[in-house]
Amino acid sequence: MGYDGHKKIKGIKISVLVNLQGLPLSIIIVPANKNDSTLYIPTLKNFNIKRPIGRPVNRPSKVTADAMYDTAKIRKYNRRRGIKSNIPVNKRNRKKKKIGRPIKVDQEEYKKKSIVERFFSWIESCKKVFPRYEIKETSYLGVVMVAAIIRLNELLG
């Protein structure tokens, strides 16, 4: 439960990082009054893949996201961590045209961002996920993860 301006809002937001096959790599649950662009960095920080030998993988090599993730903070974070950004310029965020090298977007890669929407439709097809019955966010995160595991089992099995 959160506040948006002066109104009380019920609900949650799910922020997910998926690979090109639609498999979830990182899932975060927050109240509904948070902006999606503020969830970008915590979602990437939650990403961690352990390997049998060597250091774990804790960052993706390339990220494709909507134009709403076009902020200076996100682009700076990606640059510092060595993550290639495939995020189009959000014209509403720019007061005047940026001088210098233009930001390039790989359109073929950008078309694949519908994989995230497909992931959401997969987990919402589970009867416990869509109407949220759990009170605590951690319990709901567990239900979302179980739905994702069931989906992985269907894909791999």
C-alpha positions as a printed NumPy array, in Angstrom:
array([[  0.   ,   0.   ,   0.   ],
       [  1.422,   3.387,  -0.95 ],
       [  0.584,   6.989,  -1.711],
       [  0.543,   8.707,  -5.079],
       [  0.16 ,  12.411,  -4.462],
       [ -2.726,  12.642,  -2.011],
       [ -4.424,   9.377,  -3.015],
       [ -3.921,   6.057,  -1.271],
       [ -3.013,   3.341,  -3.772],
       [ -3.307,  -0.417,  -3.365],
       [ -1.226,  -2.643,  -5.509],
       [  2.224,  -3.74 ,  -6.445],
       [  4.649,  -3.498,  -9.34 ],
       [  6.77 ,  -6.333, -10.564],
       [ 10.106,  -5.43 , -12.132],
       [ 11.717,  -8.266, -14.087],
       [ 14.949,  -8.821, -15.983],
       [ 14.57 , -11.626, -18.553],
       [ 16.912, -13.148, -21.111],
       [ 16.138, -13.525, -24.822],
       [ 14.274, -16.796, -24.214],
       [ 11.968, -15.154, -21.645],
       [ 13.552, -16.842, -18.629],
       [ 13.578, -14.632, -15.509],
       [ 16.991, -13.544, -14.232],
       [ 15.885, -11.062, -11.573],
       [ 12.473, -10.282, -10.026],
       [ 11.645,  -7.399,  -7.673],
       [  8.266,  -6.555,  -6.073],
       [  7.558,  -2.99 ,  -4.845],
       [  4.491,  -0.854,  -4.008],
       [  2.559,   0.573,  -6.96 ],
       [  3.449,   4.2  ,  -6.27 ],
       [  7.087,   3.753,  -7.404],
       [  8.165,   4.941, -10.83 ],
       [  9.408,   2.203, -13.169],
       [ 12.688,   3.987, -13.925],
       [ 13.608,   3.951, -10.208],
       [ 13.292,   0.132, -10.211],
       [ 15.879,  -0.361, -12.956],
       [ 19.02 ,  -0.233, -10.803],
       [ 17.652,  -2.403,  -7.926],
       [ 16.52 ,  -5.007, -10.477],
       [ 19.998,  -5.157, -12.018],
       [ 21.639,  -5.277,  -8.568],
       [ 19.444,  -8.29 ,  -7.749],
       [ 20.825, -10.139, -10.819],
       [ 23.351, -12.81 ,  -9.798],
       [ 24.182, -16.127, -11.453],
       [ 26.506, -18.442,  -9.535],
       [ 28.942, -20.566, -11.521],
       [ 30.698, -23.734, -10.379],
       [ 34.134, -22.228, -11.041],
       [ 35.057, -18.569, -10.866],
       [ 33.245, -15.423,  -9.915],
       [ 29.476, -15.175, -10.34 ],
       [ 27.981, -13.237, -13.233],
       [ 26.418, -10.117, -11.738],
       [ 25.636,  -7.983, -14.772],
       [ 24.135,  -8.536, -18.204],
       [ 26.199,  -7.654, -21.263],
       [ 23.38 ,  -5.728, -22.985],
       [ 20.037,  -4.294, -21.85 ],
       [ 17.082,  -3.429, -24.08 ],
       [ 14.426,  -1.289, -22.392],
       [ 11.589,   1.138, -23.133],
       [ 12.087,   4.866, -23.619],
       [ 10.851,   5.528, -20.076],
       [ 14.209,   4.176, -18.843],
       [ 16.043,   6.946, -20.714],
       [ 17.491,   8.871, -17.774],
       [ 20.978,  10.204, -17.206],
       [ 21.288,   8.145, -14.007],
       [ 20.51 ,   4.851, -15.806],
       [ 22.808,   5.597, -18.743],
       [ 25.635,   6.544, -16.339],
       [ 25.068,   3.361, -14.295],
       [ 25.217,   1.215, -17.436],
       [ 28.365,   2.973, -18.656],
       [ 30.134,   2.49 , -15.299],
       [ 29.282,  -1.227, -15.182],
       [ 30.125,  -1.872, -18.853],
       [ 26.551,  -2.693, -19.873],
       [ 25.561,  -1.801, -23.439],
       [ 22.313,   0.201, -23.46 ],
       [ 19.728,  -0.293, -26.172],
       [ 17.327,   2.353, -24.875],
       [ 15.703,   4.85 , -27.28 ],
       [ 15.716,   8.548, -26.494],
       [ 12.604,   9.728, -24.665],
       [ 11.816,  13.077, -26.264],
       [  9.692,  14.103, -23.283],
       [ 12.763,  13.967, -21.014],
       [ 14.793,  16.299, -23.242],
       [ 14.181,  20.02 , -22.946],
       [ 16.589,  20.809, -25.774],
       [ 18.27 ,  18.625, -28.327],
       [ 21.442,  16.963, -27.076],
       [ 24.624,  18.195, -28.693],
       [ 27.181,  15.587, -29.677],
       [ 27.092,  12.003, -30.749],
       [ 23.509,  10.693, -31.132],
       [ 22.322,   7.696, -29.133],
       [ 21.986,   4.698, -31.427],
       [ 19.327,   2.032, -30.985],
       [ 19.499,  -1.386, -32.617],
       [ 15.949,  -1.691, -33.958],
       [ 16.164,  -5.456, -34.523],
       [ 17.15 ,  -5.974, -30.876],
       [ 14.54 ,  -3.449, -29.722],
       [ 11.752,  -5.48 , -31.353],
       [ 12.593,  -8.35 , -28.977],
       [ 11.502,  -6.384, -25.887],
       [  8.07 ,  -7.969, -26.231],
       [  9.62 , -11.018, -24.538],
       [  9.094,  -9.239, -21.191],
       [  5.377,  -8.776, -21.905],
       [  5.17 , -12.453, -22.82 ],
       [  6.766, -13.342, -19.475],
       [  4.112, -11.311, -17.625],
       [  1.311, -13.053, -19.516],
       [  2.851, -16.426, -18.627],
       [  3.01 , -15.784, -14.9  ],
       [ -0.412, -14.115, -14.798],
       [ -1.921, -17.245, -16.32 ],
       [ -1.326, -18.895, -12.925],
       [ -4.484, -18.484, -10.87 ],
       [ -2.698, -17.393,  -7.658],
       [ -0.565, -14.64 ,  -9.233],
       [ -3.072, -12.34 , -10.902],
       [ -5.567, -11.785,  -8.065],
       [ -3.097, -11.159,  -5.271],
       [ -4.155, -13.072,  -2.133],
       [ -0.92 , -12.705,  -0.162],
       [ -0.602,  -9.803,   2.252],
       [  3.186,  -9.569,   2.525],
       [  5.325,  -8.66 ,  -0.468],
       [  7.818, -11.436,   0.291],
       [  5.024, -14.024,   0.178],
       [  3.804, -12.631,  -3.14 ],
       [  7.365, -12.684,  -4.506],
       [  7.467, -16.384,  -3.61 ],
       [  4.231, -17.029,  -5.53 ],
       [  5.608, -15.17 ,  -8.568],
       [  8.82 , -17.209,  -8.376],
       [  6.882, -20.479,  -8.156],
       [  4.904, -19.43 , -11.251],
       [  8.186, -18.651, -13.022],
       [  9.615, -22.053, -12.004],
       [  6.504, -23.812, -13.321],
       [  6.936, -21.913, -16.588],
       [ 10.629, -22.894, -16.745],
       [  9.671, -26.503, -16.182],
       [  7.196, -26.299, -19.083],
       [  9.819, -24.763, -21.376],
       [ 12.684, -27.071, -20.46 ],
       [ 10.762, -30.257, -19.727]])
